[in-house]
Each structure stands twice: as C-alpha cells, then as structure tokens.
Amino acid sequence: MITLYQFPISHYCEKVRWVLDYKQLDYEVVNLLVGQHREIILKLAPKSAVPVLVHDATVVQNSSDIISYLEATFPGKSLAVDGNAQESVEWERYIDDELGVELRCFWYHHLLQDANAVVPLFTVDGPEEGASFYKVAFEQLQQRMREFMTINAETAVGAELKLQAGIDRLQDLHQSHAFMMGSRFSRLDIAAAAILSPMARMEMQYGLSAAPDLPGPLQAFVESNRNKTQWIRDLYNKYR
Ligand SMILES: N[C@@H](CCC(=O)N[C@@H](CS)C(=O)NCC(=O)O)C(=O)O
C-alpha cells in the first residue's frame, strides 16, 4: 500500500503525484493542513516537509528521493533520463532547490497578504476543520511561514528576478528540445513542469479541485510569461 502525505497546493507534491499517476500506481493521499502537518510528519520522518511517501514499511521523504525510490521499486513506465547522470542530478537540484524555492517565495509573499486568497488553497480537499483552524491560526501562521522560509518584500523581489531567469533559461532549452535531456520524456520533464506548474496554472486541474484567482502581481507575472511557459502546458497535455 502506498500513501502520500501532502499539501494539495505544494508543487513538490504535484511532482510526486505526477510520477505516481504516470506509473499507474494505486495510492492514497493524506492531505494535511499547513501548520498542523509538523506533528504528523515528524512522527514519520526526520524533517517536517512534505511530500512523504509511505510504501508498506518504507518511508521516503524529499520529492527527488521519492522518485528514485519509485523508479527502483516500480521500474515499469521508466522515467530514466537519457543522458549524463551527473548533468541530470544537477538539473534536478537546480529545479528543486532554486526554481522551486524562488517560486514559493515570490508566490507566498503575495498570497500570504490575503487570507481570502490563500486559505482556500490551504483547505481545498483537506481536513474538515481547515476553515475554522485558519480563522484562529492564520495571522500567526503566516508570520511563522515568512520567518521559516525567509519571505519578505525584499526576498520576494530577488526571487521574482531569479524565477524569471529560470523561466527564460528553460524556455530557451525548449525552443530547440522537446525534453529536458536526450530524446525521451523523463523525471526531469516532470520535475521542471510540476515545479513551474503554478505558472501554467496546471496544478489546479490535477492537485486541486478549485482554481481561485491569483493576487494581481502574480496574475500579471503569469500573463507576461504566457508564451514562455507554453512548453509546460504542452507536457501536461501530453503526459499528465
Ligand atoms: N526539497 C523538498 C522540498 C519540500 C518542501 O519544501 N515542502 C514544503 C511544502 S512546498 C513543506 O512541506 N514545508 C513545510 C515544512 O517544511 O514544515 C522536496 O523536494 O520534497
């Protein structure tokens, strides 16, 4: 039995869901509330972050480690990268640790300013007590999240610039290549498209059942990059 502990909103969780779905594995999800998750996750794994995958007696944390585990355990519908292993590891690290983190900083800086924008994202498909939990806890929680992830007006400006540079870099690559590396669809394509899925609003179709409006600055950023992120929508339409 496979269980994925997750936040529906998290782009790292979307990356793992895509792999599980692509491999046509049966799994159940446990949706956690941001803020209530720590107690549950720390009983399972060393850090408090989701995604965490539990497969029978095995617990795996960290999206790229989960994908390596799934590739080794369920080799059907392989997502192996066609090309140099070191280069592939470097791409995945860049996507997870830089692009994913910059996008989250920029997104949350704007989302956390408006409980009405973010609480629906935190509660959709989640435990019933979500709305009442955030009514009481949101203000303190958003401050803690900002501290924990160093999210403020200044870091958000830097994050937007780095995110833009990453979008430009990946768009350049996709102008001449269908895939991140080599000649076939791989885990790197899932990593890049899932981590940037908020740019294409594709996670709304797959991870979440509702698509609330984005705050103005995020909507403007998404719109101004519409053409540059077409490759993400193409990968979703073909492989998701
Ligand atoms: N490198 C990790 C990043 C996971 C991550 O940052 N998860 C965030 C959600 S987007 C999280 O759970 N944050 C809450 C926490 O760390 O307690 C991965 O790829 O799984």
The ligand as a Gaussian input file, in Angstrom:
#p B3LYP/6-31G(d) Opt

LIG

0 1
 N       13.280000      19.508000      -1.333000
 C       11.996000      19.130000      -0.774000
 C       11.176000      20.378000      -0.552000
 C        9.829000      20.082000       0.104000
 C        9.217000      21.327000       0.677000
 O        9.850000      22.402000       0.737000
 N        7.961000      21.183000       1.155000
 C        7.252000      22.294000       1.727000
 C        5.932000      22.490000       1.010000
 S        6.195000      23.245000      -0.568000
 C        6.912000      21.968000       3.182000
 O        6.455000      20.886000       3.485000
 N        7.089000      22.945000       4.086000
 C        6.698000      22.820000       5.461000
 C        7.795000      22.331000       6.347000
 O        8.957000      22.183000       5.899000
 O        7.498000      22.099000       7.524000
 C       11.316000      18.163000      -1.735000
 O       11.705000      18.154000      -2.921000
 O       10.461000      17.381000      -1.309000

